[in-house]
Amino acid sequence: MAPALTTTGSADTSITGPTPAAGRPSTPEPPRGGIVRTTLRRWVHPTAQDALLLGLVAAAILAVEQAAHSGTIPPGPDSGHWITTSYSFIGRAHPTDFRVQPWLYPPALFPLIGAVVLATGSALTTGFVVIALLLALYGLTTIHLARRYLRSGPAQLLFVALAVLNGTTLQMLFWAGYPNFLALSEVNEAFVFLLAFVRTREEWAGIAFFAFAALTYLTHSLTFVVLAGAALLGLLLLLADDPTLLRLVRNRGTWIGAGIFLVAAGGYEGLSLLLHIQHAGYLFTNPATYVIDPLGLLFRPFGFAPAFFPVGTRFYLPSGEMAALLLAVGAAAVLVPIALARRWPGRIPRRLLLAIGWCAAVLLVPAIGYLVHVDTDYPRFAYFLPLPVALAASQLLEIGIGHWRSGEPASREAPPPRPRPRRDPTVTAAWIAAGVAVVALFGTVTLPTVTSAESQYATPVQDNGFLTAIGYLNHGAPPGAVLSEDAEYERWVEALTTRNSFAFSPSWLQFYPEEIADEEYSYWALNSAYVVADGGAGLGFSGPNLTTFDAFPQYVPYLEGVPFPAVRLALTSLTVSYRSPNGSAVTLPEPDWPAPSTGLAATASVASTVFETPDFSLNETASLVGDGNAEINLSLSARGGASLTGLSLTLKAPVNDRLGDVPQFSGFQYAGGSSFSLTLTGPDGALPTLSSLPVSGTLTEPPVAATSFVSPPVNRSYLTLNFPASGSAYEVGIDLSAPGLSNPAIRLPDTFTTDGFLSAHQIRYAMFQTAPGYQPTVSLFERDLGFSSVYNSDGWQILAEAGS
């Protein structure tokens, strides 16, 4: 009979329960705390195999750091935010923005980041060091997990490579999923001690498991939910195999550990209540996320951040079908081992049952959450898959090879090690195969993924020009918050200046109502002077100084909280034709009119603008009348003996600014008469295909057919309408509507102004790139909001409020 694969010093043979189930071989019980002593001994006196595993971790760190250092600022839209939040934990000056207050987010990560800030004295250096530190912690805990769950050297090598070098996990560092990444390390340790508790039933192991569960709870909520599900399913499988494990409920380690968990979790929640801190509501705060980042996109990250194989075709399913698939596979992962364990008790290794339960939880938790309508971003669950899948696959491969070579049952728990020849060709082949797999993984997945991830999350802040602009704010600029048009700009402004900062970013990925509101206010502040809103759309008005936006108003429907700028009435296009009291024909365009007066209704979504000239007055009333439907009414009256002859206006496509992913405007469809239409096509959240939004328009009065037309012929972006006014008064209305509109997370006030938002948050600076796409917003701030340029260099410009 051929010898078994080589074992390591931490093989399963060293730890079994004192009262094994029938059919499960008994092995000597280790001394109390044997796992800790064994682990410490291995770290102090590493073997050649240990050095190899540590080399894999080092290779991952080098690859990630090399890619990350291609920019001057660490990658990821949230990297600056985590660093800023850590300031409050180390007594350092920090913004007063509610999003960086201590205890708002689970706190365990921030003392760690804060310690690095104190050690380096630099927010930028901290970002790069934290990336390496988190990856090192994850790599070391993965090695620890490998030692406890795998016996053979080749299997440990393969598992550590799959867990640490896979592109999905490494890509998390480039979008700055720092809390999630740290929590993965804590889950690794929780499973190490859960296995030890099951085998030894010693109190210390149970206490350690609950301690790491509590630490996970205090680090990342979603990861804790996965850990809880994985532990429960794993224990269910173990109980099916060995019902005597139910005695663990009475073990003092369970009660003490549970007490530690309750004190930690309850203390955090109690302190939050005492300080009136409202945590993010990941369950029901943002219904838009459920629709536009749904379960059907669960495997979406593998399309750009592959786990084990090079990038392939992205896999999508309708969410109902995805839920059925996950439930079926997850249920099979639970029921099949239960059936096998009941048929052949003691034959499936406990370590494998725990790994299978872990895999099943990653599948079942999102599926069940979707069925009960939990509002969260479901593709995030893809980042939990590679680790347990790699662990279970490595175990199955190891067990299968052991069974083929030894002729013994592959599922036998902890068979005693056997002496092996000095040169075992099968073991050598296993090492070679594992080595080839590692090299292939590193070359075809790791390196391409970290390179593309850095490019994917690269933004203009990662250049020296941004840092030079930050230097202006830090040296001599009076106090005041900063408004910008991108969330990453906002978060690094806060990290590097300790000023409050605001920006527009996708609100469907946020779970604080205040943050969603601030981001929507920021969106309107960057393109409008005042706004009318309801739960389905907004009407934004440019100022009376004729900014580049030139919208009186612009109609912006919401698709699940995502703004789709649709059409605007150009103020400068308004022209009134009339006969003066002396009988002469006059055509007077709006730029020659006196400045208008504007009023916003206090309790309704209505804005009125009145234009007065000696010969006529024009009253425009714009309102939202429910479900995002808009009405624009123009009431024209002659004055002083004049006689009206016509009214002309032009509806235009939205301004192509740099605010998010501007939907594509298909062009006006107009064949005469009182109806027109247009279609918008653009990204709606994370949905894999572009969404189309048809917008319908109806005129209450028919225009003059001969002089009403769409232009230019190519993109049809202007719809000019001429109306045959006569006598002393004329009135025309434009009704706009679109189907399926909603902004489900919040409802903005019926009316509000940009001045009010800027004043409420003490926003005295606006920071933009100097690229042409930002000129509409720059024009709005300079010509209508009283800002002026105070810095313009190296691709960046800063505008300051008058007096700042």
RAUR-V92549 format. One record per residue. RES is the residue in three letters. PHI is phi in whole degrees, -180 to 180 (NA if undefined). OMEGA is omega in whole degrees, -180 to 180 (* if undefined). D_CENTER is the distance of its C-alpha to the mean C-alpha in Angstrom with 1 decimal. Layout:
res=(RES,RES)
phi=(PHI,PHI)
omega=(OMEGA,OMEGA)
d_center=(D_CENTER,D_CENTER)
This chain:
res=(MET,ALA,PRO,ALA,LEU,THR,THR,THR,GLY,SER,ALA,ASP,THR,SER,ILE,THR,GLY,PRO,THR,PRO,ALA,ALA,GLY,ARG,PRO,SER,THR,PRO,GLU,PRO,PRO,ARG,GLY,GLY,ILE,VAL,ARG,THR,THR,LEU,ARG,ARG,TRP,VAL,HIS,PRO,THR,ALA,GLN,ASP,ALA,LEU,LEU,LEU,GLY,LEU,VAL,ALA,ALA,ALA,ILE,LEU,ALA,VAL,GLU,GLN,ALA,ALA,HIS,SER,GLY,THR,ILE,PRO,PRO,GLY,PRO,ASP,SER,GLY,HIS,TRP,ILE,THR,THR,SER,TYR,SER,PHE,ILE,GLY,ARG,ALA,HIS,PRO,THR,ASP,PHE,ARG,VAL,GLN,PRO,TRP,LEU,TYR,PRO,PRO,ALA,LEU,PHE,PRO,LEU,ILE,GLY,ALA,VAL,VAL,LEU,ALA,THR,GLY,SER,ALA,LEU,THR,THR,GLY,PHE,VAL,VAL,ILE,ALA,LEU,LEU,LEU,ALA,LEU,TYR,GLY,LEU,THR,THR,ILE,HIS,LEU,ALA,ARG,ARG,TYR,LEU,ARG,SER,GLY,PRO,ALA,GLN,LEU,LEU,PHE,VAL,ALA,LEU,ALA,VAL,LEU,ASN,GLY,THR,THR,LEU,GLN,MET,LEU,PHE,TRP,ALA,GLY,TYR,PRO,ASN,PHE,LEU,ALA,LEU,SER,GLU,VAL,ASN,GLU,ALA,PHE,VAL,PHE,LEU,LEU,ALA,PHE,VAL,ARG,THR,ARG,GLU,GLU,TRP,ALA,GLY,ILE,ALA,PHE,PHE,ALA,PHE,ALA,ALA,LEU,THR,TYR,LEU,THR,HIS,SER,LEU,THR,PHE,VAL,VAL,LEU,ALA,GLY,ALA,ALA,LEU,LEU,GLY,LEU,LEU,LEU,LEU,LEU,ALA,ASP,ASP,PRO,THR,LEU,LEU,ARG,LEU,VAL,ARG,ASN,ARG,GLY,THR,TRP,ILE,GLY,ALA,GLY,ILE,PHE,LEU,VAL,ALA,ALA,GLY,GLY,TYR,GLU,GLY,LEU,SER,LEU,LEU,LEU,HIS,ILE,GLN,HIS,ALA,GLY,TYR,LEU,PHE,THR,ASN,PRO,ALA,THR,TYR,VAL,ILE,ASP,PRO,LEU,GLY,LEU,LEU,PHE,ARG,PRO,PHE,GLY,PHE,ALA,PRO,ALA,PHE,PHE,PRO,VAL,GLY,THR,ARG,PHE,TYR,LEU,PRO,SER,GLY,GLU,MET,ALA,ALA,LEU,LEU,LEU,ALA,VAL,GLY,ALA,ALA,ALA,VAL,LEU,VAL,PRO,ILE,ALA,LEU,ALA,ARG,ARG,TRP,PRO,GLY,ARG,ILE,PRO,ARG,ARG,LEU,LEU,LEU,ALA,ILE,GLY,TRP,CYS,ALA,ALA,VAL,LEU,LEU,VAL,PRO,ALA,ILE,GLY,TYR,LEU,VAL,HIS,VAL,ASP,THR,ASP,TYR,PRO,ARG,PHE,ALA,TYR,PHE,LEU,PRO,LEU,PRO,VAL,ALA,LEU,ALA,ALA,SER,GLN,LEU,LEU,GLU,ILE,GLY,ILE,GLY,HIS,TRP,ARG,SER,GLY,GLU,PRO,ALA,SER,ARG,GLU,ALA,PRO,PRO,PRO,ARG,PRO,ARG,PRO,ARG,ARG,ASP,PRO,THR,VAL,THR,ALA,ALA,TRP,ILE,ALA,ALA,GLY,VAL,ALA,VAL,VAL,ALA,LEU,PHE,GLY,THR,VAL,THR,LEU,PRO,THR,VAL,THR,SER,ALA,GLU,SER,GLN,TYR,ALA,THR,PRO,VAL,GLN,ASP,ASN,GLY,PHE,LEU,THR,ALA,ILE,GLY,TYR,LEU,ASN,HIS,GLY,ALA,PRO,PRO,GLY,ALA,VAL,LEU,SER,GLU,ASP,ALA,GLU,TYR,GLU,ARG,TRP,VAL,GLU,ALA,LEU,THR,THR,ARG,ASN,SER,PHE,ALA,PHE,SER,PRO,SER,TRP,LEU,GLN,PHE,TYR,PRO,GLU,GLU,ILE,ALA,ASP,GLU,GLU,TYR,SER,TYR,TRP,ALA,LEU,ASN,SER,ALA,TYR,VAL,VAL,ALA,ASP,GLY,GLY,ALA,GLY,LEU,GLY,PHE,SER,GLY,PRO,ASN,LEU,THR,THR,PHE,ASP,ALA,PHE,PRO,GLN,TYR,VAL,PRO,TYR,LEU,GLU,GLY,VAL,PRO,PHE,PRO,ALA,VAL,ARG,LEU,ALA,LEU,THR,SER,LEU,THR,VAL,SER,TYR,ARG,SER,PRO,ASN,GLY,SER,ALA,VAL,THR,LEU,PRO,GLU,PRO,ASP,TRP,PRO,ALA,PRO,SER,THR,GLY,LEU,ALA,ALA,THR,ALA,SER,VAL,ALA,SER,THR,VAL,PHE,GLU,THR,PRO,ASP,PHE,SER,LEU,ASN,GLU,THR,ALA,SER,LEU,VAL,GLY,ASP,GLY,ASN,ALA,GLU,ILE,ASN,LEU,SER,LEU,SER,ALA,ARG,GLY,GLY,ALA,SER,LEU,THR,GLY,LEU,SER,LEU,THR,LEU,LYS,ALA,PRO,VAL,ASN,ASP,ARG,LEU,GLY,ASP,VAL,PRO,GLN,PHE,SER,GLY,PHE,GLN,TYR,ALA,GLY,GLY,SER,SER,PHE,SER,LEU,THR,LEU,THR,GLY,PRO,ASP,GLY,ALA,LEU,PRO,THR,LEU,SER,SER,LEU,PRO,VAL,SER,GLY,THR,LEU,THR,GLU,PRO,PRO,VAL,ALA,ALA,THR,SER,PHE,VAL,SER,PRO,PRO,VAL,ASN,ARG,SER,TYR,LEU,THR,LEU,ASN,PHE,PRO,ALA,SER,GLY,SER,ALA,TYR,GLU,VAL,GLY,ILE,ASP,LEU,SER,ALA,PRO,GLY,LEU,SER,ASN,PRO,ALA,ILE,ARG,LEU,PRO,ASP,THR,PHE,THR,THR,ASP,GLY,PHE,LEU,SER,ALA,HIS,GLN,ILE,ARG,TYR,ALA,MET,PHE,GLN,THR,ALA,PRO,GLY,TYR,GLN,PRO,THR,VAL,SER,LEU,PHE,GLU,ARG,ASP,LEU,GLY,PHE,SER,SER,VAL,TYR,ASN,SER,ASP,GLY,TRP,GLN,ILE,LEU,ALA,GLU,ALA,GLY,SER)
phi=(NA,-72,-69,-78,-61,-62,-109,-105,-68,-115,-66,-61,-64,-89,-140,-144,-76,-72,-129,-67,-71,-60,88,-101,-63,-90,-131,-59,-78,-74,-64,-55,72,-62,-64,-64,-65,-62,-64,-62,-63,-68,-71,-75,-124,-68,-91,-61,-67,-60,-61,-65,-67,-63,-64,-62,-62,-62,-64,-64,-63,-62,-63,-67,-65,-62,-68,-65,-77,-71,-118,-79,-121,-55,-73,108,-65,-104,-59,-64,-64,-65,-67,-61,-62,-67,-58,-68,-85,-119,72,-95,-57,-150,-61,-88,-50,-59,-70,-112,-71,-64,75,-66,-107,-45,-90,-62,-69,-75,-61,-64,-65,-60,-63,-69,-60,-65,-73,-97,71,-142,-65,-65,-62,-58,-58,-70,-68,-63,-57,-65,-66,-63,-68,-64,-61,-64,-64,-66,-70,-68,-62,-61,-63,-61,-64,-85,-107,-131,-99,-94,-59,-60,-67,-63,-60,-64,-65,-61,-64,-64,-79,-98,-96,-69,-67,-62,-67,-66,-66,-57,-69,-88,-102,66,-80,-62,-60,-61,-68,-63,-64,-61,-63,-69,-65,-55,-68,-59,-74,-61,-81,-64,-63,-63,-65,-64,-81,-93,58,-87,-59,-60,-70,-65,-63,-64,-59,-67,-64,-72,-65,-65,-64,-64,-59,-86,-114,-157,-62,-66,-64,-63,-60,-65,-60,-61,-64,-66,-65,-66,-68,-62,-68,-62,-65,-66,-67,-65,-84,-145,-61,-66,-66,-62,-63,-61,-62,-90,-69,-62,-61,-66,-70,-66,-62,-62,-64,-61,-62,-65,-65,-66,-68,-65,-63,-64,-69,-65,-63,-64,-65,-63,-91,58,-96,-98,-75,-61,-96,-71,-90,-139,-75,-126,-59,-62,-60,-59,-92,-108,-141,-86,-61,-61,-98,-52,-93,-56,-58,-67,-72,-125,-137,-64,-85,-120,-129,-57,-56,-128,-73,-72,-108,-127,-141,-57,-61,-63,-68,-64,-61,-64,-63,-64,-65,-66,-68,-64,-64,-63,-65,-92,-74,-64,-62,-62,-63,-66,-67,-71,-79,-130,-60,81,-98,-98,-57,-61,-61,-72,-63,-65,-65,-66,-61,-63,-61,-62,-64,-64,-87,-80,-59,-66,-64,-66,-60,-67,-66,-94,67,-80,-90,-146,-90,-69,-60,-59,-68,-61,-74,-90,-77,-58,-65,-67,-64,-63,-67,-66,-64,-65,-66,-62,-64,-62,-67,-63,-65,-62,-67,-65,-82,-94,78,-97,-57,-66,-95,-63,-78,50,-65,-64,-67,-119,-63,-126,-64,-61,-126,-108,-62,-69,-63,-60,-64,-64,-62,-64,-63,-64,-63,-62,-62,-64,-63,-64,-63,-65,-79,-102,-122,-61,-62,-62,-70,-67,-68,-70,-65,-63,-68,-62,-103,-72,-137,-62,-69,-88,-140,-69,-61,-64,-66,-65,-64,-61,-59,-62,-66,-84,-128,102,-74,-59,-59,155,-77,-123,-110,-137,-109,-146,-63,-69,-60,-56,-74,-81,-61,-65,-67,-97,-121,59,-88,-66,-144,-136,-163,-89,-147,-60,-72,-73,-104,-110,-133,-108,-56,-64,-69,-60,-64,-60,-71,-72,-59,-62,-57,-70,-63,-85,-145,-147,-90,-152,-141,-113,-140,-148,-77,-131,-163,-140,-120,-105,-113,-74,-72,-72,-89,62,-69,-60,-64,46,-129,-138,-107,-107,-91,-126,-72,-108,-106,49,82,-96,-72,-121,-53,-112,-159,-135,-90,-76,-60,-69,-86,-65,-139,-114,-108,-162,-107,-72,-56,-88,93,-80,-82,-131,-121,-118,-79,-56,-56,-95,-86,-65,-59,-81,-110,-127,-135,-112,-65,-80,-128,-148,-84,-139,-130,-125,-128,-118,-111,-121,-127,-61,-107,-162,-130,-127,-111,-106,-120,-118,-148,-107,-115,111,58,81,-80,-119,-129,-122,-115,-115,-115,-113,-131,-78,-137,61,88,-75,-129,-72,-127,-176,-135,-126,-150,-131,-93,-129,-65,-61,-68,-84,-96,-106,-85,68,-92,-67,-62,-78,-92,-82,105,-70,-111,-148,-119,93,83,-108,-130,-146,-154,-156,-133,-109,-131,-168,-73,-119,66,-99,-56,-71,-116,-67,-96,-110,-123,-80,-116,-109,-128,-132,-101,-75,-130,-73,-81,-74,-62,-70,-118,-112,-161,-106,-150,-74,-64,-76,-104,50,-93,-121,-122,-94,-126,-117,-115,-85,-67,-154,81,-102,-150,-153,-143,-139,-124,-124,-103,-124,-153,-150,-85,67,-85,-168,-132,-75,-75,-143,-124,-71,-58,-58,-142,-162,-122,-65,-56,-65,-66,-62,-68,-62,-107,53,-83,-117,-135,-128,-123,-139,-77,-90,-64,-58,-64,-95,-61,-57,-70,-59,-62,-59,-70,-77,-95,-122,-114,78,-92,-142,-74,-120,-153,-153,-166,54,87,-130,-137,-124,-105,-126,-64,-55,94,-95)
omega=(-177,179,-180,177,180,179,178,-178,-180,-177,180,-176,-176,-173,171,-179,180,178,-175,177,178,180,180,-174,179,175,-176,177,-178,175,-179,-180,-177,-179,-178,-179,179,-179,179,-180,-179,179,-180,-179,-177,176,176,178,176,179,179,180,177,177,177,179,179,179,178,-180,-180,-179,-179,-178,179,179,-177,-177,175,175,-179,-179,179,-176,173,-179,-177,-174,179,-179,-179,180,179,-180,-179,-177,-177,-179,-179,177,-179,177,-178,179,176,177,-175,-176,-179,177,179,176,175,178,177,-161,-167,-177,-163,172,178,178,180,178,178,177,180,-178,-175,-177,-176,177,-179,179,179,-179,-180,-180,-178,177,-179,-178,179,180,177,178,179,-180,-179,179,176,176,178,178,179,-179,-177,-174,-178,-176,-170,178,179,180,177,178,-178,-178,-179,178,-179,-177,-173,-176,-178,-173,-178,-179,-178,-178,178,-178,-177,169,172,173,-172,179,179,-177,177,-180,177,177,-180,176,176,-179,177,-180,174,-175,173,177,179,180,180,-176,-174,-175,178,-174,-175,-179,178,178,-180,178,-178,178,179,174,178,179,176,178,-178,-179,-175,-172,-176,178,178,178,178,179,-180,179,-179,180,-179,179,177,178,176,178,179,179,176,-180,-176,-177,-179,178,177,178,179,179,-179,-178,-179,177,178,-176,179,179,179,177,177,-180,-178,178,-179,-178,180,178,179,-179,179,178,179,178,-179,-179,179,178,180,-178,177,178,-176,-176,-171,-176,-171,-180,-180,-178,-180,-174,-171,169,-163,-179,-179,179,-174,-176,-179,-179,-179,179,178,177,-174,-179,-171,-176,179,-177,178,180,178,-173,178,172,167,-171,178,178,178,178,179,180,-179,179,-179,-179,179,178,178,179,178,-171,-179,177,177,179,179,180,178,180,-180,-178,177,-176,178,180,179,180,178,179,178,179,179,177,177,178,-178,-178,-179,178,-173,-177,179,-180,179,178,179,-178,178,172,171,-176,177,-179,-171,176,178,-178,178,-178,176,-172,-170,-174,-180,177,178,-179,180,-179,180,178,180,178,180,-179,180,178,179,180,-179,-176,-172,-176,179,180,-176,-174,-176,-177,171,176,-178,180,-180,177,-179,179,178,178,-180,-176,180,178,178,179,179,177,-180,-180,179,179,178,179,180,-179,179,179,-178,-176,-174,-178,-173,-176,179,-177,-178,178,-180,179,178,178,-178,-177,176,179,-180,179,-176,174,-177,179,178,-180,177,177,176,178,177,-180,-177,-173,172,180,180,-179,179,179,-174,174,176,-174,-178,-176,-179,175,-178,-173,177,171,179,-178,-173,-179,-173,170,169,-179,-178,-179,173,173,-176,-176,-179,176,-178,-176,168,-180,180,-180,177,180,-179,-179,178,174,-180,178,-177,179,-178,180,-175,175,174,-166,168,-173,167,-176,-178,-176,174,174,-178,-178,169,-177,-178,-180,172,178,178,179,175,-178,176,-2,167,-179,-176,175,175,168,-176,177,179,-178,177,179,-169,-172,-180,171,-177,-179,-177,180,-178,-180,179,176,-178,172,-179,180,178,175,-179,179,-178,171,-172,178,-176,-180,179,179,171,180,-178,169,-174,176,177,178,-178,-173,179,-179,-174,172,180,177,-177,176,-178,170,179,-174,179,171,179,179,176,177,179,-176,171,-169,178,179,178,179,-176,174,176,-178,178,-179,-174,-179,176,-180,172,177,177,179,-176,175,180,175,-179,176,178,171,-175,173,179,176,-180,179,-174,-177,176,179,-177,180,178,-180,-173,-176,-180,171,-176,-179,-177,179,-171,-178,173,-180,174,179,175,179,-178,-179,178,-176,-177,-177,-171,179,179,178,177,180,176,178,-179,177,180,179,-180,176,-180,177,176,-173,-173,-176,175,-170,175,178,-15,-174,-173,-175,172,-173,178,172,-179,-177,177,-177,-174,178,178,178,-173,-178,178,-179,177,179,176,178,-179,-180,177,-176,169,-177,176,172,-162,-175,-179,169,179,175,-179,177,175,-177,175,177,-180,178,-180,-179,-178,-178,179,179,-177,-179,173,-173,-177,167,179,180,-176,-177,-179,-176,178,-180,177,179,179,-177,-178,-170,-176,-176,173,177,176,-177,177,179,178,-177,172,175,-179,176,179,176,-179,175,179,-180,180,*)
d_center=(54.7,52.1,50.4,46.8,43.9,44.0,42.4,40.8,41.8,39.1,40.0,39.8,43.6,43.4,41.7,42.7,43.4,46.8,47.5,46.2,46.1,48.8,48.4,46.1,48.1,48.7,48.1,49.1,46.9,45.6,46.4,44.2,41.1,41.8,38.2,37.6,40.8,40.2,36.8,38.1,41.0,38.9,36.8,40.1,41.9,39.5,40.9,40.6,38.1,36.0,36.2,35.0,31.9,31.2,31.7,28.8,26.5,28.0,27.5,23.8,23.6,25.8,23.9,20.5,22.2,24.2,21.2,19.3,22.6,22.9,21.3,22.7,19.3,17.1,14.2,10.5,9.0,9.0,12.3,14.5,13.0,13.9,17.2,18.0,17.4,19.8,22.5,23.4,24.1,26.6,28.4,27.2,27.0,23.5,22.2,23.0,19.6,18.9,15.3,17.1,19.9,20.8,20.1,17.3,14.9,16.6,18.9,20.0,17.9,19.2,22.9,22.3,20.5,23.1,25.9,24.8,24.7,28.2,29.4,28.2,28.5,25.8,22.1,21.8,23.8,21.9,18.6,20.5,22.4,19.6,18.1,21.6,22.2,19.2,20.2,23.8,23.2,21.4,24.2,27.0,25.8,25.5,29.0,30.1,28.7,30.5,33.7,33.7,32.7,34.4,38.1,38.7,37.8,36.7,34.3,32.8,32.4,30.7,28.3,27.3,26.8,24.7,22.5,22.2,22.6,20.4,17.9,14.9,15.2,16.0,13.1,10.8,12.8,12.1,8.4,9.8,8.8,12.2,12.6,11.7,14.0,16.8,16.7,17.6,20.7,21.7,21.4,23.7,26.2,26.1,27.1,29.8,31.4,31.0,33.1,35.5,35.9,36.6,39.2,40.9,40.3,40.6,39.3,37.6,35.3,34.3,33.7,31.6,29.4,28.7,28.2,25.4,23.9,24.2,22.5,19.6,19.4,19.5,16.7,13.8,14.4,12.9,14.7,17.8,17.8,17.9,20.6,22.6,22.6,23.6,26.3,27.7,27.9,29.4,32.0,32.8,33.7,35.7,37.6,38.5,40.0,41.5,42.0,43.6,40.1,39.9,42.1,39.0,38.3,41.5,40.7,40.6,37.6,35.7,36.9,36.4,33.0,31.9,33.4,31.4,28.2,29.2,30.2,27.0,24.7,27.2,27.8,24.2,24.0,27.5,26.8,23.9,26.2,29.0,26.9,25.5,21.9,19.6,16.6,13.3,14.3,12.0,14.9,16.0,14.5,12.6,14.6,13.1,10.1,13.0,14.5,12.3,9.8,12.8,14.6,16.4,13.5,13.5,15.1,13.2,11.9,15.7,16.5,15.2,15.0,18.2,19.2,23.0,24.2,23.8,21.4,22.8,22.2,18.9,19.5,18.6,20.5,20.8,19.0,22.5,23.7,20.8,21.3,25.0,24.5,22.4,24.9,27.8,26.7,25.6,28.8,30.9,29.4,30.6,33.8,35.3,35.4,36.7,39.5,40.3,40.4,42.7,44.9,45.0,44.1,43.4,42.9,39.1,37.8,35.9,33.4,32.7,32.5,29.8,27.8,28.2,27.1,23.9,23.3,24.2,21.8,18.7,20.0,21.4,18.8,16.2,19.3,20.9,17.8,17.6,21.3,21.4,18.6,15.9,13.0,9.8,7.4,10.3,9.5,8.2,12.0,13.1,12.5,15.1,17.7,19.3,20.8,22.8,23.7,25.1,26.9,28.5,29.4,31.0,33.0,34.2,35.2,37.0,38.8,39.7,41.3,43.0,44.5,45.7,47.4,48.9,49.8,48.6,46.1,42.6,41.3,43.7,42.2,42.9,46.1,48.2,47.8,50.6,52.2,51.4,53.4,52.9,51.5,49.6,48.8,46.2,44.3,44.6,43.3,40.3,39.5,39.9,37.7,34.9,35.4,35.2,32.0,30.5,31.6,30.4,26.9,26.7,28.1,26.5,23.0,22.3,23.5,22.3,18.8,18.5,20.3,18.2,14.9,16.4,17.4,14.1,12.4,15.8,16.2,19.4,18.8,19.7,23.4,26.3,26.6,23.6,25.1,28.4,27.1,25.5,29.1,30.5,28.4,29.4,33.1,34.9,32.5,33.1,30.6,28.0,24.3,22.6,20.8,19.0,17.1,13.9,11.4,12.3,15.9,15.5,14.2,16.8,19.5,19.1,19.3,22.3,24.1,23.3,23.4,21.1,18.9,17.2,15.4,14.0,10.3,8.8,9.7,8.7,5.1,7.5,10.1,12.9,15.4,16.6,13.5,13.1,16.8,16.7,14.3,16.5,19.6,18.5,18.1,21.7,23.0,22.3,24.4,26.8,29.4,29.3,27.6,28.6,25.9,25.7,23.3,23.2,23.8,24.7,27.7,27.4,30.6,31.2,33.8,37.6,37.9,36.8,33.5,32.2,30.0,33.3,31.9,34.1,31.7,28.8,27.6,23.8,22.9,19.5,18.2,16.0,15.1,14.7,17.7,20.2,23.0,26.1,29.5,31.2,34.8,36.0,38.0,40.2,41.2,43.0,46.7,49.6,53.0,56.1,59.8,60.7,63.6,66.0,65.0,63.0,59.9,56.7,53.2,50.9,47.3,44.7,44.6,48.3,47.6,47.5,44.1,42.8,42.2,39.0,38.4,35.4,36.2,35.6,34.8,33.9,31.6,34.4,35.2,38.7,40.0,43.7,45.5,49.2,51.9,55.6,55.9,52.9,49.8,46.5,44.2,40.7,38.8,35.3,33.7,31.1,33.0,30.5,27.9,26.9,30.4,31.9,35.5,36.9,40.6,43.0,46.3,49.0,52.3,55.3,57.0,60.4,62.2,59.7,59.0,55.6,55.5,51.9,48.2,45.8,42.0,39.3,35.9,33.5,30.2,27.3,27.2,25.3,23.3,20.2,17.9,14.9,16.0,19.4,20.7,23.9,27.0,29.6,32.6,34.8,37.0,40.2,43.6,45.5,46.0,43.7,40.5,37.8,34.3,31.4,28.3,24.8,22.7,19.1,15.6,14.3,10.6,10.1,13.8,15.8,18.6,19.1,20.0,23.4,24.4,28.2,29.5,33.1,35.5,38.9,41.6,44.1,46.8,47.5,47.5,50.3,49.8,51.5,49.4,46.0,43.9,40.6,40.3,39.9,40.7,37.9,34.6,36.3,34.1,36.9,38.7,41.8,43.7,47.2,48.7,52.5,52.9,56.5,58.5,57.1,53.7,51.0,47.6,44.9,41.5,38.3,36.2,32.7,30.7,27.9,27.1,24.2,22.7,20.6,18.2,17.9,15.7,18.3,21.6,22.4,26.1,28.6,29.3,28.1,28.7,26.9,29.7,29.0,25.3,26.2,29.0,27.2,24.7,27.4,25.6,28.4,26.7,24.7,23.4,23.0,23.8,27.4,26.4,28.2,25.2,24.8,28.5,28.1,26.0,28.4,31.2,29.9,29.6,33.0,35.1,33.8,32.1,34.6,32.5,34.1,33.1,33.6,32.0,31.7,31.6,29.9,27.6,26.4,27.9,27.8,29.4,30.9,32.2,36.0,37.4,34.5)
